Amino acid sequence: MVDTAPVNAGVERGVGTTALLVAAARAIETHRPDSLAADVYAEHFVRAAPASAGWPVRPHQVPDGDADPLWGRFARYFGLRTRILDDFLLNAAHTGGIRQVVLFGAGLDTRAYRLDWPSGCVVFEIDREGVLAFKHQVLGTLAAEPKATRTPVATDLRADWAGALTGAGFDPTAPTVWLAEGLLFYLPGAAETHLVTTVDRLSAPGSALAYEVKLEKDLLAYRDSPLYTSTHRQLGIDLLGLFSREPRPDSAGDLAARGWSTSVRTPFEFSLLHGRGPLPEPNDALAGNRWVFADKPRS
C-alpha cells in the first residue's frame, strides 16, 4: 500500500485521516435541506479527533457554500456516494435476502448503527485496530446501539484479512454483500486483484459486491484539480500522495469472467438521477471515478 502507517494507527495520519474527511462530509450532508443521506454520528467523530476538531460539520460553517471545492462539491460527492451505497446494501438485505455484510476499510462507517437492517443481519467491519478503537470510543460516549450484530475485525488489508474474517465468525457458505468504499485507490494493483479474487472465493451464490475505482491512466494529469489542491491547502491531506499510481487491473472484467454480472457506473449518472450531486467540470478529479456493482448468480 502507499499508506505506510503502522497496522495499529488510528485516524491521525495517512489514510486514517481521510476517514475524518469523509465523516465531515457526511455531517455536512446530514444537515443540508436537500440531504441525500443522514449520519447523526459523523460530526462526533470529527469533533473528537484533534486533527479535525476545527473542520466544518454544518453547511453554514462553510463560508463559500457549494462553491467551496472541498466542502461544497467534494463533500456532496461523498454524500451522494453514501446514499447510493446505502441503497445497494439495503436492497441486498431486504430484497436479496442477504444477512451477512462485510465492509472493507470500514473506517468511521456507521451503517451498522444507522441503517434499517432486517432481523438477523451481521455486519463485519474490517479495519486497523486503531481506527476501530477510535470509533468504538466515540460511539460509546453516545451510548449508540447497532441495528444489526456488529462484528469488528481488527486487521490490516496487508495481512491475512480473510483468515481474520473467518475467525470472527464469517460463514463462506452464506450469501454475502461486500463493500469496498473509498479504499481501492490506496491499494496497488496486485492487492486489488487479490481482494477481488478472495471475495469471489468466499462468496456463496447470491452474493453481491460494490466498490469504487479510479480509471485515470495518469493521476497527475489532475494534480491541479480544485478538489486536490483545496484538500491539501485546507486540511494538509495530499490525496495524490496517498493514492497508488500503479496501473489499475480490470477487476470488473475479472469478475465477469468468473461468472458475476457487473455494472460500471459514473457518479454523475446518480447526480442526474437524484437531481443533486456533482456534475462534470473542467480539470475534474472525479472524471475517472467509477462505481462497480456486481452479483454472483444463484445456482
Phi, psi and chi 1 to 4 in degrees:
 res  aa     phi    psi   chi1   chi2   chi3   chi4
   1 MET       -  153.1  -67.3  178.2   67.3      -
   2 VAL   -69.3  -38.4  175.3      -      -      -
   3 ASP   -69.2  125.4 -178.9   28.6      -      -
   4 THR  -108.2   15.5   57.3      -      -      -
   5 ALA   -63.6  147.6      -      -      -      -
   6 PRO   -64.4  162.1   22.5  -32.7      -      -
   7 VAL   -64.8  -21.7  -64.3      -      -      -
   8 ASN   -97.8   13.2   62.5  -16.1      -      -
   9 ALA   -66.8  149.5      -      -      -      -
  10 GLY   -99.8 -134.4      -      -      -      -
  11 VAL  -104.0   12.1  -64.9      -      -      -
  12 GLU   -95.7   -0.1  -65.1  -63.9  -45.0      -
  13 ARG  -156.8  159.6   59.0  176.1  -68.5 -171.3
  14 GLY    58.7 -144.4      -      -      -      -
  15 VAL   -61.4  -28.5  173.8      -      -      -
  16 GLY   -57.0  -35.2      -      -      -      -
  17 THR   -66.5  -30.6  -49.3      -      -      -
  18 THR   -66.0  -23.9   67.6      -      -      -
  19 ALA   -63.8  -34.9      -      -      -      -
  20 LEU   -69.1  -38.0  -66.6  169.4      -      -
  21 LEU   -59.2  -47.5  163.6   60.3      -      -
  22 VAL   -68.1  -35.6  177.9      -      -      -
  23 ALA   -63.7  -41.5      -      -      -      -
  24 ALA   -62.8  -40.1      -      -      -      -
  25 ALA   -63.4  -41.1      -      -      -      -
  26 ARG   -65.5  -36.3  -70.6 -158.9  -51.1  -88.7
  27 ALA   -64.3  -45.0      -      -      -      -
  28 ILE   -61.9  -44.0  -67.9  171.7      -      -
  29 GLU   -60.0  -39.7 -175.8   67.7   32.7      -
  30 THR   -57.0  -35.8  -62.3      -      -      -
  31 HIS   -99.4    7.9  -63.8  -70.4      -      -
  32 ARG   -73.7  145.1  -69.4  178.8 -178.2  -90.3
  33 PRO   -64.6  -24.4   21.0  -32.2      -      -
  34 ASP  -114.0   43.4   60.9  -14.2      -      -
  35 SER   -56.7  138.7  173.1      -      -      -
  36 LEU   -93.5  -23.4  -75.8  163.7      -      -
  37 ALA  -153.5  145.7      -      -      -      -
  38 ALA  -119.8  130.1      -      -      -      -
  39 ASP  -139.2   96.0 -177.1   -9.7      -      -
  40 VAL   -72.2  -12.2  -61.1      -      -      -
  41 TYR   -89.4  -20.8  -53.5  106.1      -      -
  42 ALA   -58.1  -45.9      -      -      -      -
  43 GLU   -64.6  -26.7   62.0 -172.6   80.4      -
  44 HIS   -69.7  -34.4  -63.9  -80.4      -      -
  45 PHE   -63.1  -45.6  -63.5  131.4      -      -
  46 VAL   -61.8  -43.7  179.3      -      -      -
  47 ARG   -72.7  -25.7  -68.2  -71.2  174.4 -103.4
  48 ALA   -80.2  -19.8      -      -      -      -
  49 ALA   -99.2  127.1      -      -      -      -
  50 PRO   -55.2  -33.9  -27.0   35.2      -      -
  51 ALA   -64.7  -25.4      -      -      -      -
  52 SER  -124.0    5.6   57.9      -      -      -
  53 ALA   -56.8  -27.7      -      -      -      -
  54 GLY   -97.2    4.1      -      -      -      -
  55 TRP   -75.3  154.7  -65.0   -0.9      -      -
  56 PRO   -69.3  146.6   24.8  -33.7      -      -
  57 VAL  -132.2    1.7  -68.7      -      -      -
  58 ARG  -133.1  148.4  -55.6  -71.2  178.5   99.6
  59 PRO   -55.9  -38.0  -26.9   36.0      -      -
  60 HIS   -70.5  -10.7   72.8  -94.3      -      -
  61 GLN   -87.0    0.6  -65.2  170.2  -13.8      -
  62 VAL  -105.9  103.9 -177.9      -      -      -
  63 PRO   -54.6  -40.2  -26.1   35.2      -      -
  64 ASP   -92.2    3.1  -66.1  -28.1      -      -
  65 GLY    56.7 -137.5      -      -      -      -
  66 ASP   -68.2  -11.6  -76.1  -10.2      -      -
  67 ALA   -76.7  -14.6      -      -      -      -
  68 ASP   -73.8  120.1 -175.6  -62.1      -      -
  69 PRO   -59.4  -34.7  -23.0   34.1      -      -
  70 LEU   -82.1  -61.9  169.7   57.3      -      -
  71 TRP   -86.1   -4.2  -61.0  121.9      -      -
  72 GLY  -100.4  -83.6      -      -      -      -
  73 ARG   -66.2  -47.4 -173.1  169.6 -173.0  -94.3
  74 PHE   -66.0  -43.2 -151.6   12.6      -      -
  75 ALA   -62.2  -37.5      -      -      -      -
  76 ARG   -66.7  -33.8 -168.3   96.8 -126.4 -139.8
  77 TYR   -58.7  -47.1  171.4   81.2      -      -
  78 PHE   -65.3  -35.3  -67.8  126.1      -      -
  79 GLY   -64.0  -43.2      -      -      -      -
  80 LEU   -63.8  -44.5  176.8   68.0      -      -
  81 ARG   -60.4  -42.2 -174.5  178.9   74.2 -179.0
  82 THR   -58.0  -47.6  -61.5      -      -      -
  83 ARG   -62.3  -47.2  167.8   61.4  179.5  -84.7
  84 ILE   -64.7  -40.9  -61.5  -51.4      -      -
  85 LEU   -77.1  -30.2  -62.5  179.2      -      -
  86 ASP   -57.3  -49.7  -78.3   -2.2      -      -
  87 ASP   -60.5  -40.2  -70.2  -11.3      -      -
  88 PHE   -61.2  -47.8  172.6   80.2      -      -
  89 LEU   -65.5  -44.6  -67.7  171.7      -      -
  90 LEU   -66.9  -35.7  -71.2  175.7      -      -
  91 ASN   -64.8  -40.9 -179.5   67.2      -      -
  92 ALA   -62.7  -37.0      -      -      -      -
  93 ALA   -78.7  -47.2      -      -      -      -
  94 HIS   -81.0  -41.3  -74.9  -81.7      -      -
  95 THR   -93.3  -41.3  -56.8      -      -      -
  96 GLY   -82.6  -10.9      -      -      -      -
  97 GLY    74.5   14.9      -      -      -      -
  98 ILE   -79.2  136.3  -63.5  175.3      -      -
  99 ARG  -120.1    6.8  -63.9  -66.7 -178.9  -93.4
 100 GLN  -124.8  120.4 -167.4  163.7 -119.8      -
 101 VAL  -121.8  132.9 -175.9      -      -      -
 102 VAL  -124.5  123.8  177.3      -      -      -
 103 LEU  -109.0  112.3  -52.8  177.4      -      -
 104 PHE   -79.5  139.2  -71.8  109.2      -      -
 105 GLY    52.5   50.1      -      -      -      -
 106 ALA   -59.6  -26.7      -      -      -      -
 107 GLY    53.1 -128.8      -      -      -      -
 108 LEU  -100.8   27.4  -56.1 -179.8      -      -
 109 ASP   -61.5  132.8 -173.8  -57.9      -      -
 110 THR  -118.6   23.9   59.5      -      -      -
 111 ARG   -60.6  -31.2  -70.3 -175.7  169.4   98.2
 112 ALA   -62.9  -24.4      -      -      -      -
 113 TYR   -98.6  -30.7  -66.0   83.4      -      -
 114 ARG  -109.6  -13.0   61.4 -179.3 -179.6   78.9
 115 LEU   -92.7  154.1  -65.4 -173.0      -      -
 116 ASP   -88.1   83.9 -178.1   21.9      -      -
 117 TRP   -81.8  143.5  -61.9  104.4      -      -
 118 PRO   -69.5  161.9   21.5  -28.6      -      -
 119 SER   -58.8  139.7  176.9      -      -      -
 120 GLY    92.6    1.7      -      -      -      -
 121 CYS   -76.7  140.1  -85.7      -      -      -
 122 VAL  -119.6  127.9 -179.9      -      -      -
 123 VAL  -111.9  113.3  179.2      -      -      -
 124 PHE   -92.7  125.8  -65.4   91.5      -      -
 125 GLU  -111.9  110.2  -62.1 -176.7   -3.2      -
 126 ILE   -97.3  121.9  -57.9  177.2      -      -
 127 ASP  -168.4  176.5 -147.6  -39.0      -      -
 128 ARG   -63.9  150.7  -68.2  169.1  174.3  165.1
 129 GLU   -57.3  -42.7 -179.9 -179.7    0.7      -
 130 GLY   -63.9  -39.6      -      -      -      -
 131 VAL   -67.1  -46.7  175.8      -      -      -
 132 LEU   -63.6  -37.0  -67.4  174.1      -      -
 133 ALA   -65.8  -40.7      -      -      -      -
 134 PHE   -62.4  -45.7  172.0   78.0      -      -
 135 LYS   -61.7  -44.8  176.8  159.9   64.3  174.8
 136 HIS   -60.5  -40.9  179.2   75.0      -      -
 137 GLN   -63.9  -47.2  177.8 -176.9    9.4      -
 138 VAL   -65.6  -46.8  172.8      -      -      -
 139 LEU   -65.9  -29.3  -68.4  174.8      -      -
 140 GLY   -65.7  -37.4      -      -      -      -
 141 THR   -67.6  -21.1   65.4      -      -      -
 142 LEU   -95.1   -1.5  -58.4  173.3      -      -
 143 ALA    54.1   38.0      -      -      -      -
 144 ALA   -72.2  140.9      -      -      -      -
 145 GLU  -119.8  127.4  -67.2  -69.2  -22.8      -
 146 PRO   -68.8  151.9   24.2  -32.7      -      -
 147 LYS   -96.8    4.0  -63.1 -179.8  179.4 -179.9
 148 ALA  -143.4  169.4      -      -      -      -
 149 THR   -71.5  115.3  -60.4      -      -      -
 150 ARG  -100.0  127.1  173.8  178.1  173.2 -101.2
 151 THR  -124.7  101.6  -56.4      -      -      -
 152 PRO   -70.6  140.5  -11.1   25.4      -      -
 153 VAL  -124.6   98.0 -177.8      -      -      -
 154 ALA   -82.9   95.1      -      -      -      -
 155 THR  -156.0  158.4 -170.2      -      -      -
 156 ASP   -94.5  143.9 -167.0  -73.4      -      -
 157 LEU   -69.4   -5.9  -71.3  170.4      -      -
 158 ARG   -83.3  -10.1  -66.1  170.0  -71.2 -170.6
 159 ALA  -103.2 -167.4      -      -      -      -
 160 ASP   -81.5   75.8  177.9   21.0      -      -
 161 TRP   -68.7  -30.8   60.8  -97.9      -      -
 162 ALA   -64.9  -41.8      -      -      -      -
 163 GLY   -65.7  -40.4      -      -      -      -
 164 ALA   -65.6  -37.2      -      -      -      -
 165 LEU   -66.4  -49.2 -179.6   62.0      -      -
 166 THR   -65.8  -33.2   54.2      -      -      -
 167 GLY   -67.0  -22.3      -      -      -      -
 168 ALA   -88.2    1.3      -      -      -      -
 169 GLY   111.3    3.9      -      -      -      -
 170 PHE   -62.9  137.2  172.5   82.5      -      -
 171 ASP  -110.5  105.7  179.7    4.8      -      -
 172 PRO   -70.6   -8.0   24.0  -32.5      -      -
 173 THR   -89.4   -6.5   67.5      -      -      -
 174 ALA  -104.3  143.4      -      -      -      -
 175 PRO   -58.0  143.6  -23.4   33.6      -      -
 176 THR  -132.1  144.8  -56.2      -      -      -
 177 VAL  -108.2  124.3   57.4      -      -      -
 178 TRP  -109.0  145.8  -51.2   81.0      -      -
 179 LEU  -139.4  126.3  176.6   61.7      -      -
 180 ALA  -120.9   90.7      -      -      -      -
 181 GLU  -100.5  123.2  177.6 -176.8   21.1      -
 182 GLY    59.4   36.6      -      -      -      -
 183 LEU  -120.2  -49.8  169.8   66.6      -      -
 184 LEU   -65.8  -19.1  -61.5 -176.4      -      -
 185 PHE   -54.6  -33.9  -54.3  157.1      -      -
 186 TYR   -90.8   -8.5  -51.8  104.2      -      -
 187 LEU   -95.6  142.4  -63.4  175.9      -      -
 188 PRO   -66.5  162.2   22.1  -31.0      -      -
 189 GLY   -54.9  -41.7      -      -      -      -
 190 ALA   -64.0  -36.8      -      -      -      -
 191 ALA   -69.4  -37.1      -      -      -      -
 192 GLU   -63.9  -45.3  177.6  179.6  -27.5      -
 193 THR   -60.9  -42.8  -61.7      -      -      -
 194 HIS   -62.6  -42.0  174.4   70.5      -      -
 195 LEU   -62.1  -48.0 -175.4  145.7      -      -
 196 VAL   -65.5  -41.5  169.5      -      -      -
 197 THR   -62.7  -40.8  -59.4      -      -      -
 198 THR   -69.8  -39.3  -54.4      -      -      -
 199 VAL   -58.3  -43.9  164.0      -      -      -
 200 ASP   -60.6  -42.6  174.6   59.7      -      -
 201 ARG   -65.8  -34.9  175.9  172.6   60.1   83.7
 202 LEU   -91.8   -1.6  -64.4  177.5      -      -
 203 SER   -95.4  120.6  -69.4      -      -      -
 204 ALA   -74.1  157.1      -      -      -      -
 205 PRO   -53.0  140.7  -27.7   36.3      -      -
 206 GLY    94.7   -0.1      -      -      -      -
 207 SER   -77.8  165.3  -65.7      -      -      -
 208 ALA  -141.3  154.9      -      -      -      -
 209 LEU  -144.2  137.4  164.5   66.9      -      -
 210 ALA  -131.7  140.2      -      -      -      -
 211 TYR  -155.3  167.0   60.2   94.1      -      -
 212 GLU  -119.9  136.4 -177.2 -178.4   23.1      -
 213 VAL  -135.8  165.7  -68.1      -      -      -
 214 LYS  -118.6  133.2  -66.8 -175.7   79.0   67.8
 215 LEU  -107.2    7.0  -61.9 -176.0      -      -
 216 GLU   -61.2  137.9  -71.7  101.2  -11.7      -
 217 LYS   -74.2  -28.5  -67.1 -177.6  178.7  179.5
 218 ASP  -138.3  100.9  179.9   12.5      -      -
 219 LEU   -60.4  -31.7  -75.9  171.3      -      -
 220 LEU   -69.5  -12.5  -66.4 -179.3      -      -
 221 ALA   -63.3  -20.9      -      -      -      -
 222 TYR  -111.3   21.8  -64.3   99.2      -      -
 223 ARG   -62.0  -23.1   61.8 -176.1  176.4  -83.6
 224 ASP   -97.7   10.5  -64.0  -34.4      -      -
 225 SER   -60.9  138.6  166.1      -      -      -
 226 PRO   -56.7  -30.4  -25.8   34.3      -      -
 227 LEU   -63.5  -43.2  -64.6 -171.8      -      -
 228 TYR   -74.9  -45.9  -68.7  146.9      -      -
 229 THR   -67.1  -38.7   57.1      -      -      -
 230 SER   -70.5  -36.3   61.7      -      -      -
 231 THR   -64.5  -40.3  -58.9      -      -      -
 232 HIS   -69.3  -43.3 -162.2 -172.9      -      -
 233 ARG   -69.8  -44.8 -177.2 -177.6   69.6 -104.8
 234 GLN   -82.2  -33.2  -64.8 -172.5   49.4      -
 235 LEU  -116.9  -13.5  -52.3 -176.8      -      -
 236 GLY    76.1   15.0      -      -      -      -
 237 ILE   -97.4  115.6  -61.7  175.7      -      -
 238 ASP   -95.2   90.2  178.0   12.9      -      -
 239 LEU   -59.9  -40.5  -69.9  173.5      -      -
 240 LEU   -63.9  -28.3  -76.3  175.1      -      -
 241 GLY   -74.4  -19.4      -      -      -      -
 242 LEU   -93.8  -29.5  -66.2  172.7      -      -
 243 PHE   -68.3  145.0  -67.8  160.9      -      -
 244 SER   -74.5  136.1  171.8      -      -      -
 245 ARG  -103.4   12.0  -62.8  180.0 -167.4  169.8
 246 GLU   -70.5  156.0  -67.3 -174.8    6.9      -
 247 PRO   -58.3  140.2  -22.6   33.3      -      -
 248 ARG   -88.1  139.1  -54.5  -45.2  -54.1  172.8
 249 PRO   -73.6  161.7   27.7  -34.3      -      -
 250 ASP   -90.2   77.0  179.6   11.6      -      -
 251 SER   -66.6  -36.5  -65.1      -      -      -
 252 ALA   -63.7  -41.5      -      -      -      -
 253 GLY   -64.8  -37.7      -      -      -      -
 254 ASP   -64.7  -42.4 -177.1   42.4      -      -
 255 LEU   -63.6  -41.6  -76.4  167.8      -      -
 256 ALA   -61.0  -39.9      -      -      -      -
 257 ALA   -66.2  -23.4      -      -      -      -
 258 ARG   -90.7    4.3  -66.1  172.0 -178.8  -89.0
 259 GLY   101.0    1.8      -      -      -      -
 260 TRP   -80.5  148.5  -67.0   62.2      -      -
 261 SER   -90.9  133.1   61.3      -      -      -
 262 THR  -128.7  151.3   61.2      -      -      -
 263 SER  -137.3  126.4  172.0      -      -      -
 264 VAL  -111.7  117.8 -178.0      -      -      -
 265 ARG  -122.8  154.4  -48.9  -74.0  -65.8  -82.6
 266 THR   -92.9  149.5   71.8      -      -      -
 267 PRO   -59.2  -31.9  -23.8   33.9      -      -
 268 PHE   -62.7  -30.1  -54.0  129.7      -      -
 269 GLU   -59.3  -38.8  -65.2  177.0   59.0      -
 270 PHE   -78.8  -28.6  -66.3  100.3      -      -
 271 SER   -60.2  -43.6  -67.2      -      -      -
 272 LEU   -67.5  -38.1  -66.1  172.2      -      -
 273 LEU   -62.6  -42.2  176.7   66.4      -      -
 274 HIS   -94.4   -6.8  -72.1  -78.6      -      -
 275 GLY    74.1   14.9      -      -      -      -
 276 ARG  -162.5  155.9   51.0 -152.2 -171.5  -85.0
 277 GLY   121.1  171.8      -      -      -      -
 278 PRO   -69.3  144.7   26.6  -35.0      -      -
 279 LEU  -118.7  162.9  -66.6  171.9      -      -
 280 PRO   -59.3  146.7  -22.9   33.5      -      -
 281 GLU  -147.9  165.9   64.1  178.1   25.9      -
 282 PRO   -62.3  150.5  -23.0   33.9      -      -
 283 ASN    49.5   54.3 -169.3   23.1      -      -
 284 ASP   -97.5  113.5 -166.2   -8.8      -      -
 285 ALA   -68.2  -11.9      -      -      -      -
 286 LEU   -93.1   -1.6  -61.1  178.5      -      -
 287 ALA   -59.7  -34.9      -      -      -      -
 288 GLY   -94.9    0.3      -      -      -      -
 289 ASN   -70.6  134.9  -73.8   39.4      -      -
 290 ARG  -135.2  144.2  -62.7  -68.2 -175.0  -87.2
 291 TRP  -109.7  124.4  -62.1  -16.5      -      -
 292 VAL  -108.7  131.6 -178.6      -      -      -
 293 PHE  -121.8  132.0  -56.1   92.9      -      -
 294 ALA  -139.9  146.5      -      -      -      -
 295 ASP  -130.6  136.8  -64.3  -77.3      -      -
 296 LYS   -96.8  114.0 -170.5  170.5 -170.2  177.1
 297 PRO   -57.5  148.5  -22.4   33.7      -      -
 298 ARG   -74.9  148.6  -63.1 -176.7 -176.6  -86.3
 299 SER   -65.8      -  -59.7      -      -      -
